[in-house]
Amino acid sequence: MELSVPVNQLNEGFCSFQGVNRDSTSGFVKKGGSQARFWSSKSVKVSLCRIGYVDQTEFGSLAVCGRRCGRLVGHVKLRSLGSGNGRLHSAENTADVNSGGSSSALTSSSSIPAHSFEEFESNNSLRRMVRHGELGEGFKLLESMVCRGEIPDIIPCTSLIRGFCRVGKTKKATRVMEILEESGAVPDVITYNVLISGYCRSGEIDSAIRMLDRMSVAPDVVTYNTILRTLCDSGKLGQAMDVLELQMRRGCYPDVITYTILIEATCKESGVGQAMKLLDEMSNKGCKPDVVTYNVLINGICKEGRLDEAIKFLGNMPGYGCQPNVITHNIVLRSMCSTGRWMDAEKLLADMLQKGCAPSVVTFNILINFLCRKGLLGRAIDILEKNR
């Protein structure tokens, strides 16, 4: 069997052969008893679908190893997927191979639907426009593609949605999603997450929740975390807990980020006592808190004026299987300084250094600001000199 592959498409993210070796003298790629000759002509283009849409066994030794479309020509019966999202076109390339192993003239490209050629080139143009920030032109091209019955590639369309969201044009981004869905393409969870994130950044939380309810694919934990963070930042903890319940009913289990978002919001709205209940629930469900989770709790304890309890919590963290970081120490240090406990602050700084936790610029700013406010300028200068 001889395969002809356009060399200019064998870049990173395109098609390749697994376990093949190039014969530097003959110019062939060999695998077993078959050979693959590289062919540089662009007259025949057969789009391969995005990774995950083609079974490797369907092509023998050929592996699809990228996110973008590649091209393949040869003695293989292919299904041509113009954009990786839509209609299947059967196409059989009937290139003749003589006994000497050289490829004769390829047959006319009429055996491959012209529609797939146009679709491939349209998607290439769309990628280029989005990459260059030409959002308006990209949107016009997308509309014309769908009018011609072409299936847009979801990757440049996702980038187009992201671009419109970044400049606050969420209505345009929504229209891109509608065009995608109407075209027969299948947006993935990343595409929906980009749009939902755009809604949340623009303060359109109701639009984000509506999109969550009408997604054509199952939301993932990132989808829910984006919405939960926005609800919590807006002081809507009750609604956030409703979304969490929906998430769990749908079988999408919360992760450490989910719980940390909710614990922080609970500390602000209901106090550390209620937040500790969430921490217990988190642990009971096998989700291990990380240093960020504990930092949120220590911050909440300090804000409630329970500094001694915060210091104790800090000391117990290694026993919980989590080492405090510089941010943990800074939270407690700031609380010590704000309550005038300078001796405790000095001791905490010494403990940090002894444990190998290097103070940050923020650490020294906390200490120096406190000393300057107290009129202890000499002590502040001394700390600067010691830690240069």
C-alpha positions as CSV (number, residue, x, y, z in Angstrom):
1,M,0.0,0.0,0.0
2,E,1.3,3.5,-0.8
3,L,0.1,6.6,1.0
4,S,0.6,10.1,-0.4
5,V,0.7,12.8,2.3
6,P,1.1,16.6,1.7
7,V,4.3,17.4,3.5
8,N,3.2,20.9,4.3
9,Q,0.4,19.5,6.5
10,L,2.7,17.4,8.7
11,N,3.1,20.1,11.2
12,E,2.5,19.8,14.9
13,G,-1.2,19.2,15.5
14,F,-1.7,17.4,12.2
15,C,-1.6,13.8,11.0
16,S,1.4,11.6,11.4
17,F,2.4,8.0,11.1
18,Q,3.1,6.0,14.3
19,G,6.2,3.9,14.4
20,V,7.5,4.7,10.9
21,N,11.0,5.4,9.9
22,R,12.2,7.6,7.0
23,D,14.6,6.1,4.6
24,S,16.9,9.0,4.0
25,T,18.3,7.5,0.8
26,S,15.0,6.6,-0.9
27,G,12.8,9.4,0.4
28,F,10.2,6.9,1.5
29,V,8.6,6.3,4.9
30,K,8.6,2.6,5.6
31,K,6.4,0.5,8.0
32,G,6.3,-3.2,7.6
33,G,6.0,-4.1,4.0
34,S,4.3,-0.9,2.9
35,Q,5.7,2.4,1.9
36,A,4.5,6.0,2.1
37,R,5.8,8.6,-0.3
38,F,5.5,12.3,0.5
39,W,3.7,14.3,-2.1
40,S,3.8,18.1,-2.1
41,S,0.9,18.8,-4.6
42,K,-2.1,20.6,-3.2
43,S,-4.5,19.5,-5.9
44,V,-6.3,17.0,-3.7
45,K,-7.5,17.8,-0.2
46,V,-9.5,15.4,1.9
47,S,-10.3,16.8,5.4
48,L,-9.8,14.5,8.4
49,C,-11.8,15.1,11.4
50,R,-10.5,16.5,14.7
51,I,-8.9,14.2,17.2
52,G,-11.3,11.8,18.9
53,Y,-13.7,11.6,15.9
54,V,-11.8,9.0,13.9
55,D,-10.9,5.5,15.2
56,Q,-7.2,4.8,14.7
57,T,-8.0,1.2,13.6
58,E,-10.0,2.6,10.7
59,F,-6.7,3.7,9.1
60,G,-4.3,1.0,10.1
61,S,-1.0,2.6,11.1
62,L,-2.3,6.1,10.5
63,A,-3.0,8.0,13.7
64,V,-4.7,11.3,14.1
65,C,-2.7,13.2,16.6
66,G,-3.8,16.8,16.7
67,R,-6.7,19.1,17.2
68,R,-6.7,20.6,13.8
69,C,-7.6,19.1,10.4
70,G,-5.1,17.3,8.3
71,R,-5.0,16.0,4.8
72,L,-4.6,12.5,3.4
73,V,-4.4,11.1,-0.1
74,G,-3.8,7.5,-1.0
75,H,-5.0,3.9,-1.4
76,V,-7.2,4.2,1.6
77,K,-11.0,4.5,1.6
78,L,-11.8,7.6,3.6
79,R,-14.8,9.3,5.2
80,S,-14.2,13.0,4.5
81,L,-15.4,15.2,7.4
82,G,-15.0,18.7,6.1
83,S,-14.9,20.4,9.5
84,G,-14.7,17.6,12.0
85,N,-18.2,18.4,13.2
86,G,-20.8,17.6,10.5
87,R,-21.9,15.6,7.6
88,L,-20.0,12.5,6.5
89,H,-19.0,12.2,2.8
90,S,-17.7,8.9,1.5
91,A,-14.8,9.2,-0.8
92,E,-12.4,6.6,-2.2
93,N,-9.1,7.7,-3.7
94,T,-8.1,5.3,-6.5
95,A,-4.6,6.4,-7.2
96,D,-2.7,3.7,-9.1
97,V,0.6,2.4,-7.9
98,N,3.0,0.7,-10.3
99,S,5.2,-2.2,-9.5
100,G,8.2,0.0,-9.0
101,G,6.6,1.7,-6.0
102,S,6.1,5.1,-7.6
103,S,2.8,6.8,-7.6
104,S,1.2,7.4,-11.0
105,A,-1.0,10.4,-11.7
106,L,-3.8,10.8,-9.2
107,T,-7.3,10.5,-10.5
108,S,-9.5,13.5,-10.8
109,S,-10.7,15.0,-7.6
110,S,-14.3,14.6,-8.8
111,S,-14.5,11.4,-6.6
112,I,-14.3,13.7,-3.6
113,P,-17.1,16.2,-3.1
114,A,-16.2,19.7,-4.0
115,H,-18.2,20.8,-1.0
116,S,-15.6,19.4,1.3
117,F,-12.9,21.4,-0.5
118,E,-14.8,24.7,-0.1
119,E,-15.6,23.9,3.5
120,F,-12.0,23.1,4.3
121,E,-10.8,26.4,2.8
122,S,-13.6,28.4,4.5
123,N,-12.5,27.0,7.9
124,N,-8.9,27.8,7.2
125,S,-9.9,31.4,6.4
126,L,-12.0,31.6,9.5
127,R,-9.1,30.4,11.6
128,R,-6.8,33.0,10.1
129,M,-9.3,35.9,10.7
130,V,-9.9,34.9,14.3
131,R,-6.1,34.6,14.9
132,H,-5.6,38.1,13.5
133,G,-8.4,39.5,15.7
134,E,-10.7,40.2,12.7
135,L,-13.8,39.3,14.6
136,G,-16.3,41.2,12.4
137,E,-15.0,39.7,9.2
138,G,-14.9,36.3,10.9
139,F,-18.5,36.6,11.9
140,K,-19.5,37.5,8.3
141,L,-17.6,34.5,6.9
142,L,-19.3,32.2,9.4
143,E,-22.7,33.4,8.4
144,S,-21.9,32.9,4.7
145,M,-20.5,29.5,5.3
146,V,-23.7,28.4,7.0
147,C,-25.8,29.9,4.1
148,R,-23.8,27.7,1.7
149,G,-24.5,24.6,3.8
150,E,-20.9,24.3,5.2
151,I,-20.2,23.0,8.6
152,P,-17.9,25.4,10.7
153,D,-15.1,24.0,12.8
154,I,-15.8,24.6,16.5
155,I,-12.3,25.5,17.3
156,P,-12.2,28.9,15.5
157,C,-15.8,29.4,16.4
158,T,-14.9,29.0,20.1
159,S,-12.1,31.5,19.6
160,L,-14.6,33.8,18.0
161,I,-16.9,33.5,20.9
162,R,-14.0,34.2,23.3
163,G,-13.0,37.3,21.3
164,F,-16.5,38.8,21.4
165,C,-16.8,38.1,25.1
166,R,-13.5,39.8,25.8
167,V,-14.7,43.0,24.3
168,G,-18.1,42.8,26.0
169,K,-20.1,41.8,22.9
170,T,-21.9,38.9,24.5
171,K,-24.9,39.2,22.1
172,K,-22.6,38.6,19.1
173,A,-21.0,35.7,21.0
174,T,-24.5,34.2,21.6
175,R,-25.3,34.6,17.9
176,V,-22.1,32.6,17.0
177,M,-23.3,29.8,19.3
178,E,-26.7,29.8,17.7
179,I,-25.2,29.7,14.2
180,L,-23.0,26.8,15.3
181,E,-25.9,24.8,16.7
182,E,-28.2,25.6,13.6
183,S,-25.4,24.5,11.2
184,G,-25.4,20.9,12.5
185,A,-22.0,21.3,14.2
186,V,-21.8,20.0,17.7
187,P,-20.3,22.5,20.2
188,D,-18.3,20.9,23.0
189,V,-18.2,21.7,26.6
190,I,-15.3,24.1,26.2
191,T,-17.3,26.2,23.7
192,Y,-20.1,26.5,26.2
193,N,-17.8,27.2,29.1
194,V,-16.2,30.1,27.1
195,L,-19.6,31.6,26.5
196,I,-20.8,31.1,30.1
197,S,-17.6,32.6,31.4
198,G,-18.2,35.6,29.1
199,Y,-21.7,36.1,30.5
200,C,-20.4,35.9,34.1
201,R,-17.7,38.5,33.5
202,S,-20.3,40.8,32.0
203,G,-22.6,40.3,35.0
204,E,-25.2,38.4,33.0
205,I,-25.6,35.6,35.4
206,D,-29.2,34.9,34.3
207,S,-28.0,34.3,30.8
208,A,-25.3,32.0,32.1
209,I,-27.8,29.9,34.0
210,R,-30.2,29.8,31.0
211,M,-27.2,28.5,28.9
212,L,-26.4,25.9,31.5
213,D,-30.0,24.6,31.2
214,R,-29.9,24.4,27.4
215,M,-26.5,23.0,26.8
216,S,-26.4,20.2,24.2
217,V,-23.6,18.4,26.1
218,A,-23.2,17.6,29.7
219,P,-21.7,20.5,31.8
220,D,-18.5,19.8,33.6
221,V,-17.2,21.0,37.0
222,V,-15.6,24.0,35.3
223,T,-19.0,25.1,34.0
224,Y,-20.5,24.9,37.5
225,N,-17.6,26.5,39.2
226,T,-17.8,29.5,36.9
227,I,-21.4,30.1,37.7
228,L,-21.0,29.4,41.4
229,R,-18.2,31.9,41.8
230,T,-20.2,34.6,40.1
231,L,-23.2,33.9,42.3
232,C,-21.1,33.9,45.4
233,D,-19.3,37.1,44.5
234,S,-22.7,38.7,44.0
235,G,-23.9,37.7,47.5
236,K,-26.3,35.0,46.1
237,L,-25.2,32.1,48.3
238,G,-28.7,30.6,48.4
239,Q,-28.9,30.4,44.7
240,A,-25.4,29.0,44.5
241,M,-26.4,26.2,46.9
242,D,-29.3,25.5,44.5
243,V,-26.9,25.2,41.6
244,L,-24.7,22.9,43.7
245,E,-27.7,20.6,44.3
246,L,-28.5,20.6,40.6
247,Q,-24.9,19.8,39.8
248,M,-24.9,16.8,42.2
249,R,-28.2,15.5,40.9
250,R,-26.8,15.5,37.4
251,G,-23.8,13.4,38.6
252,C,-21.2,16.1,38.3
253,Y,-19.3,15.9,41.6
254,P,-17.8,19.1,43.0
255,D,-14.1,19.4,43.4
256,V,-11.9,21.3,45.8
257,I,-12.4,24.6,43.9
258,T,-16.2,24.2,44.2
259,Y,-16.1,23.8,47.9
260,T,-13.5,26.5,48.4
261,I,-15.7,29.0,46.6
262,L,-18.7,28.0,48.7
263,I,-16.7,28.0,52.0
264,E,-15.4,31.5,51.3
265,A,-19.0,32.8,50.6
266,T,-20.3,31.0,53.6
267,C,-17.7,32.6,55.9
268,K,-18.7,36.1,54.6
269,E,-22.5,35.5,54.8
270,S,-23.1,33.0,57.6
271,G,-19.8,32.8,59.6
272,V,-17.0,30.3,60.0
273,G,-19.2,28.0,62.0
274,Q,-21.4,27.2,59.0
275,A,-18.3,27.1,56.7
276,M,-16.8,24.4,58.9
277,K,-19.9,22.3,58.2
278,L,-19.1,22.5,54.5
279,L,-15.5,21.6,55.3
280,D,-16.8,18.4,57.1
281,E,-19.1,17.6,54.2
282,M,-16.2,18.1,51.8
283,S,-14.0,15.6,53.7
284,N,-16.8,13.1,54.1
285,K,-17.3,13.0,50.3
286,G,-13.6,12.3,49.8
287,C,-12.6,15.7,48.5
288,K,-9.4,16.8,50.3
289,P,-9.1,20.5,51.2
290,D,-6.0,22.2,49.9
291,V,-4.0,25.2,51.3
292,V,-6.4,27.7,49.6
293,T,-9.3,26.1,51.4
294,Y,-7.6,26.4,54.7
295,N,-6.4,30.0,54.0
296,V,-10.0,31.0,53.3
297,L,-11.1,29.6,56.7
298,I,-8.2,31.2,58.6
299,N,-9.0,34.5,57.0
300,G,-12.6,34.1,58.1
301,I,-11.5,33.3,61.7
302,C,-9.3,36.3,61.8
303,K,-12.0,38.6,60.5
304,E,-14.2,37.4,63.3
305,G,-11.6,38.6,65.8
306,R,-10.6,35.1,66.9
307,L,-6.9,35.5,66.4
308,D,-5.8,32.9,69.0
309,E,-8.0,30.3,67.3
310,A,-6.4,31.2,63.9
311,I,-2.9,30.8,65.3
312,K,-3.9,27.4,66.6
313,F,-5.5,26.4,63.3
314,L,-2.2,27.5,61.6
315,G,-0.2,25.2,63.9
316,N,-2.5,22.3,63.3
317,M,-2.4,22.4,59.5
318,P,0.5,20.0,59.0
319,G,-1.6,17.5,61.0
320,Y,-4.4,17.9,58.5
321,G,-2.0,16.9,55.8
322,C,-1.4,20.4,54.4
323,Q,1.6,22.7,54.9
324,P,0.8,26.4,55.3
325,N,2.3,28.7,52.7
326,V,3.4,32.3,52.8
327,I,-0.2,33.5,52.2
328,T,-1.4,31.6,55.3
329,H,1.3,33.3,57.4
330,N,0.6,36.7,55.9
331,I,-3.1,36.4,56.9
332,V,-2.3,35.7,60.5
333,L,0.5,38.3,60.5
334,R,-1.8,41.0,59.3
335,S,-4.3,40.2,62.0
336,M,-1.5,40.3,64.6
337,C,-0.3,43.7,63.5
338,S,-3.8,45.1,63.3
339,T,-4.4,44.1,66.9
340,G,-1.1,45.5,68.1
341,R,0.5,42.1,68.9
342,W,4.0,43.0,67.6
343,M,5.8,40.4,69.7
344,D,3.6,37.6,68.3
345,A,4.2,39.0,64.8
346,E,8.0,38.9,65.3
347,K,7.8,35.3,66.6
348,L,5.7,34.3,63.6
349,L,8.2,35.8,61.2
350,A,11.0,33.8,63.0
351,D,8.9,30.6,62.7
352,M,8.4,31.2,59.0
353,L,12.2,31.5,58.4
354,Q,12.9,28.4,60.6
355,K,10.4,26.3,58.7
356,G,11.9,27.4,55.3
357,C,8.8,29.4,54.3
358,A,10.4,32.5,52.7
359,P,8.6,35.8,53.4
360,S,7.3,37.7,50.4
361,V,7.2,41.4,49.7
362,V,3.7,41.4,51.1
363,T,5.1,40.0,54.4
364,F,7.5,42.8,54.8
365,N,5.0,45.4,53.7
366,I,2.7,44.3,56.5
367,L,5.4,44.5,59.1
368,I,6.9,47.8,57.9
369,N,3.5,49.6,57.6
370,F,2.6,48.5,61.1
371,L,5.9,49.7,62.6
372,C,5.7,53.0,60.8
373,R,2.2,53.6,62.0
374,K,3.4,53.0,65.5
375,G,6.3,55.4,65.1
376,L,8.9,52.6,65.2
377,L,10.8,53.8,62.2
378,G,14.2,52.5,63.5
379,R,12.7,49.0,63.9
380,A,11.2,49.1,60.4
381,I,14.6,50.1,58.9
382,D,16.3,47.3,60.9
383,I,13.9,44.7,59.3
384,L,14.7,46.1,55.8
385,E,18.4,45.9,56.5
386,K,18.3,42.3,57.9
387,N,16.3,41.0,55.0
388,R,17.9,42.6,52.0
